[in-house]
Amino acid sequence: MQKMKELVDEINKHCYNYYVLDTPTISDKEFDKLYDKLVQMEKETGVILPHSPTQRVGGEVLDGFEKFEHKHKLYSLNKCQTKGELEKWIKDIQDAYPEAEFTTEYKFDGLSLVCTYKDGIFQSAGTRGNGSVGENVTEQAKTIKTIQLQIDFRAS
């Protein structure tokens, strides 16, 4: 149990450095090895500590930004690494939300944005945050030339 606590603390430290301070202290590959080791320990022991990073999606909202509440929770692939794990993830989502629609794409490190449009007009942008609440970055997003301020879409 002590080794699990130490591993949780180590991973959480790396997460804080990466997500909050924007100063990664280990490579993604090294991080994934630590994370996968923790997942294995949790499976083997049946114990998941309340502050385990396996229970978190995304990062904490930074104090300098207004909160942005997502209309719908943003889910993570939970580190799926095989076709079988992805198929199980899809089934779990569809079992919980039969009407759910989603897409997957290759992972790129960087910031995720959720842009909201009303009748085709850009309204707001928020970061992923923890999947339920992120940072409101509407004004910053407007400076990104590839984000369309108007799209050809009208709600029916």
C-alpha positions as CSV (number, residue, x, y, z in Angstrom):
1,M,0.0,0.0,0.0
2,Q,2.9,2.4,0.8
3,K,4.3,1.9,-2.7
4,M,0.9,2.7,-4.2
5,K,0.7,5.9,-2.2
6,E,4.2,6.9,-3.2
7,L,3.4,6.2,-6.9
8,V,0.2,8.2,-6.7
9,D,2.0,11.2,-5.1
10,E,4.8,11.0,-7.7
11,I,2.3,10.9,-10.6
12,N,0.3,13.7,-9.2
13,K,3.4,15.8,-8.8
14,H,4.2,15.2,-12.5
15,C,0.6,16.1,-13.5
16,Y,0.8,19.4,-11.5
17,N,4.1,20.2,-13.2
18,Y,2.7,19.4,-16.7
19,Y,-0.9,20.8,-16.5
20,V,-0.6,23.7,-14.0
21,L,3.0,24.9,-14.2
22,D,3.4,23.9,-17.9
23,T,6.9,22.5,-17.1
24,P,7.0,18.8,-17.7
25,T,9.5,16.9,-15.6
26,I,9.5,13.6,-17.4
27,S,8.7,12.4,-21.0
28,D,5.2,11.3,-22.0
29,K,6.5,7.7,-22.4
30,E,8.0,7.7,-18.8
31,F,4.7,9.2,-17.5
32,D,2.7,6.5,-19.2
33,K,4.9,3.8,-17.7
34,L,4.2,5.1,-14.2
35,Y,0.5,5.6,-14.9
36,D,0.2,2.0,-16.3
37,K,2.0,0.6,-13.3
38,L,-0.5,2.4,-11.0
39,V,-3.4,1.0,-13.0
40,Q,-2.0,-2.5,-12.7
41,M,-1.5,-2.1,-9.0
42,E,-5.1,-0.9,-8.6
43,K,-6.3,-3.9,-10.6
44,E,-4.3,-6.4,-8.6
45,T,-5.2,-5.0,-5.1
46,G,-8.7,-3.8,-5.8
47,V,-7.7,-0.6,-4.1
48,I,-8.1,2.9,-5.6
49,L,-6.9,5.8,-3.5
50,P,-9.3,8.8,-3.5
51,H,-6.5,11.1,-4.8
52,S,-5.4,8.6,-7.5
53,P,-4.8,10.3,-10.9
54,T,-6.7,7.3,-12.5
55,Q,-9.9,9.0,-11.1
56,R,-9.2,12.3,-12.9
57,V,-9.9,13.5,-16.5
58,G,-8.0,16.6,-17.6
59,G,-6.6,19.2,-15.2
60,E,-7.8,21.7,-12.6
61,V,-9.2,25.0,-13.6
62,L,-6.5,27.7,-13.1
63,D,-7.4,30.6,-10.8
64,G,-6.6,33.3,-13.4
65,F,-9.5,32.3,-15.7
66,E,-13.3,32.4,-15.4
67,K,-14.8,29.0,-15.1
68,F,-16.4,27.4,-18.2
69,E,-19.1,24.8,-17.5
70,H,-19.5,22.3,-20.3
71,K,-23.0,21.6,-21.5
72,H,-22.1,17.9,-21.7
73,K,-19.3,16.1,-19.9
74,L,-16.1,15.5,-22.0
75,Y,-15.0,11.9,-21.7
76,S,-11.5,10.5,-22.1
77,L,-10.4,7.3,-23.7
78,N,-8.9,6.3,-20.4
79,K,-5.5,5.4,-22.0
80,C,-7.0,2.8,-24.3
81,Q,-4.1,1.1,-26.0
82,T,-5.7,-1.9,-27.8
83,K,-8.6,-2.4,-30.1
84,G,-10.3,-4.4,-27.4
85,E,-10.0,-1.6,-24.8
86,L,-11.4,0.9,-27.3
87,E,-14.3,-1.5,-28.1
88,K,-15.1,-1.8,-24.3
89,W,-14.9,1.9,-23.9
90,I,-17.3,2.5,-26.7
91,K,-19.7,-0.2,-25.3
92,D,-19.5,1.4,-21.8
93,I,-20.4,4.9,-23.2
94,Q,-23.2,3.4,-25.3
95,D,-24.6,1.5,-22.4
96,A,-24.7,4.6,-20.2
97,Y,-25.8,7.0,-23.0
98,P,-27.6,5.1,-25.8
99,E,-28.2,8.3,-27.8
100,A,-24.5,9.4,-27.4
101,E,-22.6,10.5,-30.5
102,F,-18.8,10.9,-30.4
103,T,-15.7,10.9,-32.5
104,T,-12.2,9.8,-31.8
105,E,-9.0,11.1,-33.3
106,Y,-5.3,10.7,-32.9
107,K,-3.9,12.3,-29.7
108,F,-1.9,15.4,-30.1
109,D,-0.4,17.0,-27.0
110,G,-1.7,20.5,-26.5
111,L,-4.7,22.3,-25.5
112,S,-8.3,21.1,-26.1
113,L,-10.9,23.6,-26.9
114,V,-14.7,23.3,-27.0
115,C,-16.1,26.0,-29.2
116,T,-19.8,26.8,-29.0
117,Y,-21.9,28.3,-31.8
118,K,-25.5,29.5,-31.9
119,D,-27.2,29.7,-35.2
120,G,-23.7,29.5,-36.8
121,I,-22.2,32.4,-34.8
122,F,-19.3,31.8,-32.5
123,Q,-20.4,32.3,-28.9
124,S,-17.7,30.9,-26.6
125,A,-14.6,28.7,-26.1
126,G,-13.5,26.7,-23.1
127,T,-10.7,24.4,-22.2
128,R,-11.2,20.8,-21.4
129,G,-10.4,21.3,-17.7
130,N,-11.6,18.3,-15.7
131,G,-14.2,17.3,-18.3
132,S,-17.0,19.1,-16.6
133,V,-15.5,22.6,-15.9
134,G,-12.7,24.2,-17.8
135,E,-11.4,27.8,-18.3
136,N,-13.3,30.3,-20.3
137,V,-10.9,31.4,-23.1
138,T,-13.4,32.9,-25.5
139,E,-11.5,36.1,-26.0
140,Q,-8.2,34.3,-26.5
141,A,-9.8,31.9,-28.9
142,K,-10.9,34.8,-31.1
143,T,-7.3,35.6,-31.8
144,I,-6.7,32.2,-33.4
145,K,-7.2,32.8,-37.1
146,T,-8.2,29.2,-37.9
147,I,-11.2,29.3,-35.5
148,Q,-14.2,30.4,-37.5
149,L,-16.4,33.1,-36.1
150,Q,-19.2,32.0,-38.3
151,I,-20.0,28.6,-39.6
152,D,-22.6,27.2,-42.0
153,F,-24.8,25.6,-39.4
154,R,-28.3,26.4,-38.2
155,A,-30.0,24.3,-35.4
156,S,-33.2,22.7,-36.6
